[in-house]
């Protein structure tokens, strides 16, 4: 695999992690009074978002200039 394909694969993987974190945070919260049990979802969402932004900037620098 080329480097470009790997970077795009990891961007997609981090997007999937970001969406999974959002779904995890919002699943069943209509019945709950607090969001105390969703710290793992917050970490997954934050790490996935940061990784996706960094990989997108790296891809932009390497392949668009």
N, C-alpha and C positions, 0 to 999 in steps of 0.2 A: 504494500500500500504506500501511496505517496504521502508526504507530509500534509499536503492540502486536504486529502481525504481524511486523514486522522484528526486534523483540527476540526473539520466539519462534523465528523462523527462525535467528538467530545462536546461540541457546541449543542448538537442535538440531544446528547445524553444529559447534559446539564439543563437543557430546556425541559426534558422529561422529569428530571428531579425537581425542578422548580414547580411544575404543574402538580406533581405528586405531593409536594409539600403543601401547596395551597389546598388541594383536595383533602389532605389529612387534617389540616387545620379546621376546615369548614364542615367536615362530616359529623353529623349528629349534634351540632352546636345549637340547634334550635331548642333542644330539650334541656341543655345545660345552663346553669346560672353563671359559670365562670369558665375561663380558658386556661386553668392552671396546668392541665395535663398535656398541653401541646408544645412543650419546650423542644422536643425532638423535631417536631414539624417546623418550628421557627428556625432551628439550626439548619435543617435540610434546605429550606427555602432560601435562607441567607447565603449559605455556601454555594448552592447551585447558581444563584443570581450573580454572585461575585465571580465565580468561575466562568459563567457564560459571558459576562462583560469583558473579562480579561482575555478570553480566547477570541472573542469577536474583534477586539482591538488588535490583538496579535495577527489575526487573519487579515485584517484591513491593512496593517503595516506591511506585511510580507507579500501580499498578493494584489493589492490595489494601487501601489505606488510604483 
